[in-house]
Amino acid sequence: MKINFYRLMVLTIGLGILLNITGCTGSDKATSGNDAIPGWAKSGKHPAYPAGMYWTGVGSGPDLKTASDQARTEVASQLKVQIKNATKTVEEEYTGDDREFYSNAFNSTTETIVDETIQGIQVVESKPVGGTYYAYAVLDRNQYLSALADELRQYGDRLSGLHDDAQSLLDQGNIFPAIENFSDALALVPEVYPRQSFYNAIADMKYHLPDNLTGSAMLSELRTILSGVSLTIMSGEDQVAAPGQRLPDEIAVKISLVRNGKAIPIRGMPLRAVYKSGDLAAKPVTDDRGVAEFSVSAVPGDRSDAGAVIITPNLGRLPEIMAPQLKHLTATISYRVSGDVPAFAIIVRDRDGNRLK
């Protein structure tokens, strides 16, 4: 059979062109696969969720859960940075140990806010491309701000209630419940400030606590209150007793709070009385009159014919926040020791009666 050489050449060239076209078509399909990655996954932007109204984040991973978690985390990390930046200015209100304490507390609260917020971040779109999933997460700014404003109002009401109750308790001489209220109020400050600072950084309408309810204001007020605590001697000075014997009369001291020009007795104040040697003499507590009465013995001090008892608040039994302000509060009762101070010696012998050195 004869084969037309010309036709064979045309057939061969045609087949080559066809194979080449087929190869190009395969290449186009691969490119098309890459283009299947959604635009929002590439740019981080989505026309349905404008940046001015939403915080947004993109995540990717081998499965939908991993991609979704990553997208939520990206949104949360943006919040975290903004909250920290907004709170920095508040930290400058504090100095020394207070600043370090509140800085750490603010950081802790920021982490809590972010952890809580992650639960409200929604994944609104997802798409698998090849072996990878892509997810798009959003957080509605207006909804978030509305919930944050409600939280701030609740905190403000609690702070106001604690502060008002503390003032009433102080007027009655109930200093310890009042201080507990102040402590509870100050414990709320790290919860309020990061939320307030962040809210004010992104909201049109600002939220501000009343001036007397800010952390620095309450700390200052508390220190002023405690500086008004006084310890006075009522009776028991200049007594005389034989060495080691009880003084004839009890010692009486009074603890008062000077408030609005009036001395209010403080009930339940724990005190500590020690001799000059440092030995404990008594641990009295003030009664409803703010008075503590106790007996001591005539123990010689620096001189054999005289001694003294030093009275201070028992700081170990006071709320921690009170101790720095009251540690310098002190009163000293002096007395005289009459007669000879007894002396004695102790001799120790072994079983054979020999004295040990």
C-alpha positions as CSV (number, residue, x, y, z in Angstrom):
1,M,0.0,0.0,0.0
2,K,1.3,3.4,-1.0
3,I,1.4,6.2,1.6
4,N,1.2,9.8,0.5
5,F,4.3,11.3,2.1
6,Y,2.8,14.8,1.9
7,R,-0.3,13.7,3.8
8,L,1.8,11.9,6.4
9,M,3.8,15.1,7.1
10,V,0.6,17.1,7.5
11,L,-0.8,14.5,9.9
12,T,2.3,14.5,12.0
13,I,2.5,18.3,12.2
14,G,-1.2,18.4,13.1
15,L,-0.8,15.9,15.8
16,G,2.1,17.9,17.3
17,I,0.1,21.1,17.3
18,L,-2.8,19.2,19.0
19,L,-0.4,17.8,21.7
20,N,1.0,21.3,22.3
21,I,-2.4,22.8,22.7
22,T,-3.3,20.1,25.1
23,G,-0.2,20.8,27.2
24,C,-1.1,24.5,27.3
25,T,-4.6,23.7,28.4
26,G,-3.2,21.7,31.3
27,S,-1.0,24.6,32.4
28,D,-3.9,27.0,32.3
29,K,-5.9,24.8,34.6
30,A,-3.1,24.9,37.2
31,T,-3.0,28.7,37.1
32,S,-6.7,28.7,37.4
33,G,-6.4,26.6,40.5
34,N,-4.1,29.2,42.2
35,D,-6.6,31.9,41.2
36,A,-9.3,30.0,43.0
37,I,-7.8,31.3,46.3
38,P,-10.5,33.9,47.3
39,G,-9.5,37.6,47.1
40,W,-10.3,38.2,50.7
41,A,-7.7,35.5,51.7
42,K,-5.1,37.4,49.7
43,S,-5.9,41.0,50.6
44,G,-7.4,40.5,54.0
45,K,-10.3,42.8,52.9
46,H,-13.9,42.0,52.1
47,P,-16.4,44.3,50.5
48,A,-19.2,43.1,52.9
49,Y,-17.1,43.9,56.0
50,P,-15.5,47.3,55.7
51,A,-12.5,48.0,58.1
52,G,-14.3,51.0,59.7
53,M,-17.1,48.8,60.9
54,Y,-15.3,45.5,61.6
55,W,-12.1,44.0,62.9
56,T,-11.1,41.3,60.4
57,G,-8.6,38.4,60.2
58,V,-7.6,35.7,57.7
59,G,-6.5,32.2,58.7
60,S,-5.4,29.2,56.8
61,G,-4.7,25.6,57.6
62,P,-5.0,21.9,56.7
63,D,-8.6,21.9,58.1
64,L,-11.4,24.3,58.7
65,K,-11.0,24.4,62.5
66,T,-7.3,25.3,62.3
67,A,-8.0,28.0,59.7
68,S,-10.9,29.4,61.7
69,D,-8.9,29.5,65.0
70,Q,-6.1,31.3,63.2
71,A,-8.4,33.9,61.8
72,R,-10.0,34.5,65.2
73,T,-6.5,34.8,66.7
74,E,-5.5,37.4,64.2
75,V,-8.6,39.6,65.1
76,A,-7.8,39.1,68.8
77,S,-4.2,40.1,68.4
78,Q,-5.3,43.4,66.8
79,L,-7.5,44.1,69.8
80,K,-4.7,43.2,72.2
81,V,-2.3,45.7,70.7
82,Q,-4.9,48.5,70.7
83,I,-5.9,47.9,74.3
84,K,-2.3,47.9,75.5
85,N,-1.5,51.1,73.6
86,A,-4.7,52.8,75.0
87,T,-3.9,51.7,78.6
88,K,-0.3,52.9,78.7
89,T,-1.3,56.5,79.4
90,V,-3.3,55.3,82.4
91,E,-0.3,53.6,83.9
92,E,1.4,57.0,84.1
93,E,-1.0,58.1,86.8
94,Y,0.7,55.8,89.2
95,T,4.2,55.8,90.7
96,G,6.6,53.4,92.5
97,D,5.1,50.1,93.6
98,D,1.6,51.2,92.7
99,R,2.6,51.6,89.1
100,E,4.3,48.2,88.9
101,F,1.2,46.6,90.5
102,Y,-1.3,48.2,88.2
103,S,0.9,47.7,85.1
104,N,0.9,43.9,85.8
105,A,-2.8,44.0,86.6
106,F,-3.7,45.8,83.4
107,N,-1.8,43.3,81.4
108,S,-3.6,40.5,83.1
109,T,-7.0,42.1,82.4
110,T,-6.0,42.7,78.8
111,E,-5.4,39.0,78.3
112,T,-8.8,38.2,79.9
113,I,-10.6,40.7,77.7
114,V,-9.0,39.2,74.6
115,D,-9.8,35.7,75.7
116,E,-13.4,36.6,76.3
117,T,-13.6,38.5,73.0
118,I,-12.4,35.5,70.9
119,Q,-15.7,33.7,71.7
120,G,-17.6,36.5,70.0
121,I,-15.5,36.6,66.8
122,Q,-17.4,35.1,63.9
123,V,-16.1,33.2,60.9
124,V,-18.2,34.5,58.0
125,E,-16.5,32.8,55.1
126,S,-14.4,29.8,54.4
127,K,-13.1,28.0,51.4
128,P,-11.0,24.9,50.7
129,V,-8.5,25.2,47.9
130,G,-6.5,22.1,47.1
131,G,-5.3,20.8,50.5
132,T,-5.7,24.2,52.3
133,Y,-8.6,25.8,54.0
134,Y,-9.0,29.6,54.2
135,A,-11.2,31.3,56.7
136,Y,-12.3,35.0,57.2
137,A,-13.3,36.1,60.7
138,V,-14.9,39.4,61.8
139,L,-15.9,41.3,64.9
140,D,-18.6,43.9,64.7
141,R,-17.2,47.1,66.2
142,N,-20.6,48.6,67.1
143,Q,-21.8,45.5,68.8
144,Y,-18.6,45.1,70.7
145,L,-18.6,48.8,71.8
146,S,-22.2,48.5,72.9
147,A,-21.4,45.4,75.1
148,L,-18.3,47.2,76.4
149,A,-20.3,50.3,77.4
150,D,-22.7,48.1,79.3
151,E,-19.8,46.5,81.2
152,L,-18.3,49.9,82.0
153,R,-21.7,51.2,83.4
154,Q,-22.0,48.1,85.6
155,Y,-18.4,48.5,86.9
156,G,-19.1,52.2,87.6
157,D,-22.3,51.4,89.6
158,R,-20.3,48.8,91.7
159,L,-17.5,51.3,92.4
160,S,-19.9,54.0,93.3
161,G,-21.8,51.7,95.7
162,L,-18.6,50.5,97.4
163,H,-17.3,54.0,97.8
164,D,-20.5,55.4,99.2
165,D,-20.9,52.5,101.7
166,A,-17.2,53.0,102.8
167,Q,-18.0,56.7,103.6
168,S,-21.0,55.7,105.7
169,L,-19.0,53.1,107.6
170,L,-16.2,55.5,108.4
171,D,-18.7,58.0,109.8
172,Q,-19.8,55.2,112.2
173,G,-16.3,54.3,113.2
174,N,-16.4,51.0,111.3
175,I,-13.0,51.5,109.7
176,F,-12.3,47.8,108.9
177,P,-15.4,47.2,106.8
178,A,-14.8,50.6,105.2
179,I,-11.2,49.7,104.3
180,E,-12.5,46.4,102.9
181,N,-14.8,48.3,100.7
182,F,-12.0,50.5,99.5
183,S,-9.9,47.3,98.9
184,D,-12.7,45.8,96.8
185,A,-13.1,49.0,94.9
186,L,-9.4,49.2,94.1
187,A,-9.4,45.6,93.0
188,L,-12.0,46.6,90.3
189,V,-9.7,49.3,88.9
190,P,-7.6,47.0,86.8
191,E,-10.8,45.6,85.4
192,V,-12.2,49.0,84.5
193,Y,-9.2,51.0,83.2
194,P,-8.2,48.8,80.2
195,R,-11.8,48.6,79.1
196,Q,-12.4,52.3,79.5
197,S,-9.1,53.3,77.8
198,F,-9.8,51.0,74.8
199,Y,-13.5,52.1,74.6
200,N,-12.4,55.8,74.6
201,A,-9.8,55.1,71.9
202,I,-12.3,53.8,69.4
203,A,-15.7,55.2,70.4
204,D,-17.1,58.6,69.4
205,M,-18.8,59.1,72.8
206,K,-16.3,58.8,75.6
207,Y,-16.8,57.1,79.0
208,H,-15.2,58.5,82.1
209,L,-15.5,57.5,85.7
210,P,-16.3,60.2,88.2
211,D,-13.0,61.8,89.4
212,N,-13.3,60.4,92.9
213,L,-13.6,56.8,91.6
214,T,-10.4,56.6,89.7
215,G,-7.7,54.4,91.1
216,S,-5.3,57.2,91.9
217,A,-8.0,59.2,93.6
218,M,-9.2,56.4,95.8
219,L,-5.6,55.5,96.8
220,S,-5.0,59.1,97.7
221,E,-8.3,59.3,99.7
222,L,-7.5,56.1,101.5
223,R,-4.1,57.4,102.5
224,T,-5.7,60.6,103.7
225,I,-8.2,58.6,105.8
226,L,-5.5,56.5,107.4
227,S,-3.3,59.5,108.2
228,G,-6.2,60.7,110.4
229,V,-5.9,57.6,112.7
230,S,-4.4,58.6,116.1
231,L,-3.2,56.6,119.1
232,T,-3.3,58.4,122.4
233,I,-2.5,57.4,126.0
234,M,-5.5,57.8,128.4
235,S,-4.0,56.5,131.6
236,G,-1.3,54.3,133.1
237,E,1.9,56.5,132.9
238,D,4.5,57.0,135.6
239,Q,3.4,54.0,137.8
240,V,5.7,52.3,140.3
241,A,6.0,48.6,141.0
242,A,8.6,46.1,142.4
243,P,10.7,44.3,139.8
244,G,8.6,41.8,137.9
245,Q,5.3,42.8,139.6
246,R,2.2,44.0,137.9
247,L,1.8,47.8,137.7
248,P,-1.1,48.9,140.1
249,D,-3.3,50.2,137.3
250,E,-4.1,49.1,133.9
251,I,-2.8,51.0,130.9
252,A,-5.5,52.5,128.7
253,V,-5.0,53.8,125.1
254,K,-7.5,55.1,122.6
255,I,-7.6,54.8,118.8
256,S,-9.5,57.4,117.0
257,L,-10.2,58.5,113.4
258,V,-10.2,62.3,112.8
259,R,-12.8,62.9,110.2
260,N,-14.4,66.2,109.2
261,G,-13.0,67.7,112.3
262,K,-14.5,65.1,114.6
263,A,-12.6,62.3,116.4
264,I,-14.5,59.0,115.8
265,P,-13.5,56.0,118.0
266,I,-12.3,53.0,116.1
267,R,-13.6,49.7,117.5
268,G,-11.8,46.4,117.0
269,M,-8.3,47.8,116.3
270,P,-5.7,45.1,117.2
271,L,-2.7,46.5,119.1
272,R,0.6,45.1,120.2
273,A,2.4,46.1,123.4
274,V,6.1,45.1,123.9
275,Y,8.8,45.9,126.5
276,K,11.9,47.7,125.4
277,S,13.6,44.3,125.2
278,G,11.2,43.4,122.4
279,D,9.4,40.8,124.6
280,L,5.6,40.8,124.2
281,A,3.6,42.4,127.0
282,A,0.1,42.3,125.7
283,K,-2.1,42.0,122.5
284,P,-5.2,44.1,123.3
285,V,-8.1,45.1,121.0
286,T,-10.0,48.3,121.2
287,D,-13.7,48.2,122.4
288,D,-16.7,50.2,121.2
289,R,-15.2,53.3,122.8
290,G,-12.0,52.8,120.8
291,V,-10.2,52.1,124.1
292,A,-7.9,49.2,124.9
293,E,-7.0,48.4,128.5
294,F,-4.3,45.9,129.6
295,S,-1.9,45.2,132.4
296,V,1.9,44.9,132.3
297,S,4.7,44.1,134.7
298,A,7.5,46.3,135.9
299,V,10.2,44.8,133.8
300,P,13.5,46.9,133.8
301,G,14.6,48.4,130.6
302,D,17.8,50.2,129.8
303,R,18.1,51.1,133.4
304,S,17.4,48.9,136.4
305,D,15.1,51.4,138.0
306,A,12.9,52.2,135.0
307,G,11.2,50.6,132.0
308,A,8.7,51.2,129.2
309,V,6.1,49.6,127.1
310,I,5.8,50.5,123.4
311,I,2.3,50.2,121.9
312,T,1.6,50.0,118.1
313,P,-1.1,48.7,115.8
314,N,-0.8,44.9,115.3
315,L,0.1,45.1,111.7
316,G,0.0,41.4,111.2
317,R,-3.7,41.4,111.9
318,L,-4.6,44.4,109.8
319,P,-5.6,44.5,106.1
320,E,-2.4,44.7,104.0
321,I,-3.4,48.0,102.5
322,M,-3.5,49.6,106.0
323,A,-0.1,48.5,107.2
324,P,2.2,51.0,105.3
325,Q,0.1,54.0,106.6
326,L,-0.1,52.8,110.3
327,K,3.4,51.4,110.8
328,H,4.7,54.6,112.3
329,L,1.8,55.0,114.7
330,T,3.2,54.4,118.2
331,A,2.8,55.4,121.9
332,T,5.2,54.7,124.8
333,I,4.2,54.2,128.5
334,S,7.0,54.7,131.0
335,Y,7.1,53.4,134.5
336,R,9.5,53.1,137.5
337,V,10.9,50.0,139.1
338,S,11.3,50.2,142.9
339,G,13.6,47.9,145.0
340,D,16.4,45.6,144.1
341,V,16.3,43.7,140.9
342,P,16.5,40.0,141.9
343,A,19.6,38.2,140.5
344,F,20.3,34.5,140.3
345,A,22.7,32.0,138.8
346,I,22.1,28.6,137.2
347,I,24.6,25.8,137.9
348,V,24.5,22.7,135.8
349,R,26.1,19.5,137.0
350,D,26.6,16.1,135.4
351,R,25.4,12.8,137.0
352,D,28.5,12.5,139.1
353,G,27.9,16.0,140.6
354,N,30.6,17.7,138.7
355,R,29.8,21.3,137.6
356,L,29.7,21.8,133.9
357,K,31.4,24.8,132.4
